[in-house]
Amino acid sequence: MTIKPIGDRILVEPLEMQKQTEGGIIIPDTAKEKPITGKVIEIGTSEDVTSNFKVGDKVIYAKYGGDEITIDNKELKIIQFSDILAKIID
């Protein structure tokens, strides 16, 4: 199935958080916060979105922003442009 966001929305795959601290302490799933970074999978049609993002970009988004969806057993989020806080540049 293919999803194409409309307008100022972006389809993002949340990136996994580190499951172990630098000291070796393993963090259980119940203690982890929701990830706030993700990889852009698809972009909407708005000029703001198309001029600022491309597929493959890594972004930081608002902690409770967007709507969660599951496609092909993969957790994804559809996030509005206003909920994107920054683009990560390596």
FENLINHU-V908025 format. One record per helix or strand of 2 or more residues. SS is the DSSP state (~ for helix, > for strand). FROM is the first residue (numbers start at 1). TO is the last residue. Records with the same first field share a line. If there is no record, write none. Layout:
SS = FROM-TO / FROM-TO
This chain:
> = 9-14 / 37-43 / 58-61 / 67-71 / 74-80 / 84-88
~ = 29-31 / 47-52 / 81-83
